[in-house]
Amino acid sequence: MRCPNCNATDHEAGARFCHVCGAVLIENTRGLHDSESRRFLRHSNNLYGYVDQHGTVVVEPRFSDAHDFSEGLAAVKVDNAWGYINSQGDIFIRPRYNQAGDFHESMAAVFDGYYWGFVNIEGNLAVPCQYQDVGIFSEEVAPVCKNDKCGFINKEGQRVIDLQYNEAYGFKDGLARIRGGSSNRYGFINKDGKVVIKPSYAYARDFSEGRAFVQCDEHGHRYYCYIDNEGNRCFYCKWDFADDYHNGLACIGISNEFGFINREGEIVIRPQFDDATYFSEEIAAIKIGQFWGYIDKNGRIIIAPQFLEAGAFQNGIAIVKDEEDYAAIDRRGVKIADNLSSSLPSRRTPLNRKFVEYGIYLEEKQRVDYLKRIHHTILIAFVILASLVEFYAFKYFHGWGWAFVPFVVNVIFALYRIIDIEDMSYSRFKNSEFALTFIPLVIMNIAAFIFTNGWSLAVLIPSLLVSVGISLFVHDDW
């Protein structure tokens, strides 16, 4: 494999990036258009053109506005109309639209001044302009809206999911986020239009790597969490900021310090940076003090903080802001093109702290519930065992006597345990679990009442001691 930047050829099999300069290797980019990795937007005298990764002008500045290249074409503005050029700067789709989007899956959205439609990579208007709003194509379909209702179309313009939602977004991981129903909340559908996760969320983001960030309403409270593609809660969000997953990690922030969590919600790079973005090509931009640099997935700094802004790596190249201008750098941090025109996305806003705190509260209650279940099981097992020992040790009838005391106290204690666990544990016990607590205690204490004498206190006292001891441990830890 040969490096297109420095021509180095001694690379290991399967290498994606040049070990000398960090550029993307040729064999691994055969499916990419040349313009995606070698054309950068530059402006001069309020006109836009393009340079390659060596800084050589390949398209002279002559456009009043322009986008970056996508799939071999770039949207440009000529005489107040938008069209598309190829990588040599030749007009490929005649400028005639009021607005033009980037290409995704060989389709780009265009606006004729009244409605939106789509052009394909061949330059044909594949979907006539007839929609009041559209998204981008992903997984072969795109969301579209008409008469304030949204659905999905394919690349031939055929509606594959009827216009029926108040909002609709592109498919990711086989699911699309929609908003609608009587509650007008967010849920997710599959490509057959079937509701997979019912609309029940006050807020939701698209799926990314099998996880979606959502805001839930429950018991009159709101909290944040991540769900899987079946709608199961994975873990509560207990951070002030939480991003989507990229390269297996998600950026989180605690008190203005940023780090990363894995898919289980465990912190793998502790919050220590003043800001951070997402991982792309195993690299993430981080901010220390006033400057941005880059780290790997082990949290090690691989490009020292030195930039005023920093974007994600794509095809081995990232856009950064150095002093007054934007520039392109390789994976070593070496500048390969400067004086570029670009804009880097701003960060998401912080989460509502009240919802975060309630999520922390629920997570703690879930943990306490787990401890209480262990307590519950130990207590039941001990009472049953002690009662059996007592039953066989004292097989004679002694009347009402002292046997009545442990019977009553143990039954009252069982009821207390049910009420206590029900009140203190957010994840409530099922009726069957109530029965498993109550019925064995009743049966064993009836046996104690009938067949034992005052020695049945041997059941009561140890049971109470075990219960009090474990309860103190649980509540102190709470």
N, C-alpha and C positions, 0 to 999 in steps of 0.2 A: 504494500500500500504506500502510495506517494503522497506527501504533504503538498497541497497546492500553494502554500505560502512560502516555505523554505526549501521544498523539494527533497526533504529527508525521506529515506526509504526504509531504514532499519527499524521497523516497528514490529512489536509482538503481534501474533495472530489474534484477531478480535479487537485490537485497539481501536478506540473511537477518536482519540485526539493525538495530535503530534506530540511526542515526548520532548521535542526541541522548542517549538514555538507555541504549542497548545491549540493550533488550528484544527478544524474538522478534517479528517482524512477522506480522500476522494472516494474510496470504495464504499464508505458509509453514507455518502450523500448522493448516490446515483439517483435516488428517488426525489431529490430536492431540486428545485429550479435554481439555476446559477445565481439569479438575482437575490434570492433569499439570504444567502450567506456572503454576497460580495457587492451589494449595492446599499449605499447609505444616503439618506436625505441630507442635502446641504442647501443653505440659502445664501444669497448674495444680492445686495441691493433690492431687497424685498421680492426677489425671484428665487424659485426653487429648482435645484437640479440634483444630480447624484454623483457620488464618487465610489470607487471600489475600495477593497480592504487595504490597498496600498496608498490611498489618498489621491489616486489619479481620477480626474474628472472623466466620467463616462457618458454623462448626459448633461449638457450645458444648462445652467440656470435660465429657464425661460418660462416657467409656470408661476402663476400668481398664487397657487396653493398646491399642495401635493401630500400624498400619504407614502408610507414605506411600501416596499414591494411585498406582495403576498401571492404565492403560487405563480411567480413569473411575471405578474402584471402589477402596475401601480396606478392608483387613481390620481389624476392630475386635473387642475383647473385651468382652462384656457378661455379667455374672454367671457368670464362669468358662467361657464358651463363645464361640467365634469365629464371626463372620459377616462380612458386607460391607455397606458403606453407599455411596450414590451421592454426587455432589459437593455435594448440598444437605443431606447428613447423614441422609437417610431410609434406614431399613433396607431393603436390596435383597435380600440373601440371609440368611435367618433364622439367628441364632447357634445353632449346634448341634454345632460341631466342636471337638475338643481343640486342634488347631493349624490354621492357615490360611496359605498362601503368597500371594505377589503374582501378578498376572496377567501372563502372557507368551503372546502370540499367542492371546488370548481364552480362555486356560485357566489355572486356578490349582489348585495342589495342596492337598488338605485331608486331615486325619487324624481318624479317628473314635474314636481311643483304642486301636485294634488294628491297623488297616491304613490305607494311603494310597489316595486316588483323586483325581479331578479334577472341578471344577465349571467350567461354561462361562460366558461373559459374559452369557448370558441368565438365569443363576442355577440352571440344572439340573445335577444330578449326572450328567455325561456319561460318566464312567468310575467304576464302583462301587469302593468302598474294598476292595481285595483284595491290595494289594502291600505288602511289608515296607519298601520304600523306593522313592522316585521322584525324578526330576530335574525340570527345567522343559522346556516345549515350545520347540523351536527347529527351524526349517525343517520345520514341520508334524508332527514326531514328538517323543516324549519317552522317555528311558530309564526303565525300571522293573525292580524286582528282586523275585523270589519264590523261596522255598526256596533262598536263597543263590546264585541264578543270575540274570543280568541280560540284558535284551533291549530292544526298542523297540515302542511302540504308536503308533497314529495317534489323531486326535481323537475317533474313534468307539469307541476302546478296543480296536480290533483289533490283534493282534500282527503287526507288519510284519517284525520280525527276532526270531527265536526266542530264548527265554531260554537262553543258553549261555555267557555270560561271567562271570568273577568280579567285574568292575567294568565299568560303561558310563557314558558321559557324553554330554552333548548335542551335536548336530551343529553344526559351525561350518565355513564355507567348503566345505560339501558332505561333510565327513569327521567321523566321531565317534571319540573316543578310547575304546579298550576295553582290558581286561586279561584275559588268559587264555592258553589253549594249554598245552602241556607245560612251557614255561619260565615261565609265569605272569608274562609281561612285557607292556609296553604296546605297542600298535600302533594302526592306524587302519583303519576300514571305511567304505565308501560306503553310500548309502541302499538299495542292493540287498542289503546284508549281505556284500558281497564284500570280502575283505581287500585293501586297496590298499597299505598299509605294514605288513609282517608284524610281529607282536609280538616285538620284539628290544631294547626299551629298558627299562632299570632304572627310569627315571622319564621322564615326558613331560607336557607341558601341551597344552591344546587349541590348535587352529590359530587364528590371528588375522591377517587380512590376508595370507594365503598363507605364513605362517611359523609353525613350532611349535618350542618350546624342548624339547630332549630330553637325556637323559643316556645315553651310549653305553658299552658294554663292548667292548674290542677288545685282543687280545694281552695279556690279563690286566690291563689298565689301564682306568680309567674317565675320561671327559672329557665336557664339555658342548658342545653345538653347536645351531645352528638348522637345520632341514630344510625343504624345500619340500613341496608337496602330492603329490609323487611319491616322497618319501622320500630325495631327493638332499640331501647335506650342502651347505649354503650357505656357512657359515663357522664356525670354532671360536669358542667363547666364552672370551675371555681377560680377563674382568672379574670382580670380586668379587660383583656383583649384575647380573642381567639380567631385564628384564620383557618382557611381550608387546607386540606392535605395535598402535599406535593412531594414526590420522591419518598413517600412513607412517613413524612413528618409534617407537623403543623406548628406554625409560630404562635406563641402565647405571650402575654404580657402581664406582669404583676408589679403594681406600683411603679410604672414607667421603666421597668427593666424587662427585657425580652429574651426569650429562650425558645426551646422546641420540645414538643411531646411526640410520642409514638402513637400507634393506632390504638393502644390500650389506655391512652391518657396518662402514661408515665412520663415524667420529665427526663429527657435524655441529654439535653443541653440546657444547663441551668440558666435561669434568667439572669443576665449579667450585662447585656448590651443596651445602649440607649435607644436603639431602634433595630428592626430587622425586617426582612422581606421573606419570601418563600424560597424553598430549594428548587433549583432547576439545573439539570445536568450535574447533580450531586454537589452544587455550590449555592450558597445563599449570601445575599448582601447583608451586612450588619453595620451598625453605627456605633462608634466609640467617641465620645466627646462631640466634636463638630464634623467629624469626617467619617466617610463610609469606606468599608473594605469588604473582604469576602472570607467566608469560612467553609470548611468541608463538613461532612456529616458527623465527624467526631468533635466538632467544635473548635478545631484548630484553625488559626488565621493563616490563609494561604496567599492573600493579597492584602498588604498592610493598609489600614485606613488612611486615605489621602484624597478622597473625592468628596465634592459637595453633594452629589446625588449619585445613585448607583442603581442600574436596572438588572434584570435577570439575564442569565446566559442563554443564548439560543444559537445552536450550531457552533459552539465554541467561542462566541463573541458576545460582549455585553456593552451597552451604552452607558457611559458615565458622564457626569458634569465636572469639568476641571476648570476652576476659576470662572471665566465668563462663558465658555463654550462647551458644547457636548462633544464627546469623542468616543471612538470604539476601541476596546481593549481585548486582548486575547486572554487565555487562562493563566498566563504568567503575570498579567497586569500591565503588559507592554502596550502602549498606544499604537494602533495600526491605522487610524484615520481620525482627523480632528476637524474642527470648525463645522460640526454637523448641526442639523436642526432636529430637535427631538423634544419630547416631553415624557417624563416618567410618572407613573400613576401615584397618586397620593395614598396614604394609609387609610384603613378603615377607622371609623370613629370608635371610641371606647364603648364598652358594654355598659348597660345600666347597672350600677353598683348594687342597687337593691335586689335585682334579679340574681346577680352573682352571689350575694350573701345568702339568699334563700337556697340557691343550689348547693352552697357549702353546708348549710344546715341540713338539707335533705341527704347529702352524702354522709354526713356524720350520723344522722339517724339511721341510715341504711347499715352503717358499720355497727352501731349499737344494737340494731335489730339482730344482726348476725350473732353478736355476743349473747344476746338474750335467748336466742334459739338454742345455743349451746348450753346455757344455763338451764333452760327449760328441759332439755333432754336429760342432762345429768340429774336434775331434781326428780324427774319422774322415775328414772331408772333406780335412784337411791331409795325412794319411798317404796317402790314395788319390791326391791330386794330386801329392805329392812322388814317390811310387812310379812314377806314370805318366811324370813328367818323367825320372826316372832310367832307366826302362825304354827310353825312346826315345833318351836321350843316350848310353847305354853298351850297345849291342846286341852284346855278345860274351860268350862263356862263359869264365869265369876259374877254373873249378874250385871247390873248397870254400873255400879262402882266407878272407878277411875277410868275405865275403858271409854266411857262416854266423852270425857274431856278431850283426849287426842282426836277422837272422831270428829267432834264439832270443830275444833281448832284447825285440823287439817283440811276439812271441807271449806271453812272460811278462808284459809290460806290459799287453797286452789282457786277460789273465786277472785281473791286479791291478785293472784298471778295473772289470771286472764285479763282483768281490768287494767292492771299495771302495764302489761305487754301491749295491750290494745292501745293504751293512751300514749305510751312512750315510743312506740315503734311506728315509723312512717309506713313501712311495708307490713301491712296487717296480716295477722294469722288467719288461716281459713277456719271454717267451722269444724272441720275434721281435726284440726290441731287443738281447738278448744276441748273437743271431746276426749282427745288423747290425754289431756291434762286432768280433766275433771273426773271422768268415769273411773279410771284406775284408782284414783285417790278415794273416791266414794266406796268402791268395792272393797279395797284393802282395809279401810277404816271400819266398814261394817263388820268385816271379818274380825278386826281387832276388838270391836265392841262385843261380839258374840263369844269369841273363843279365848280372850285374854283377860288379865287383870291389870292392875296398875302398871305393870311392866310395859304396857303398850306405849308408855311415854318414851321408850327406847326408839320408837318410830318418829315421834314428834320432835323431840329435842335435836337429834342429829340433822333431821331434815331442815329445821329452822336455822341451825348453825350454818349448814351448807348454803342455804338460800341467802341468808344475811351476808355471808362472806362474799359470795359471788356478786350479789347485788351491789355491795359496797365497791367492789372492784370495777364493775361496769359503770356505775354512776360517777365514781371518782375520775375515771378515764374520760367520761363524757364532759 
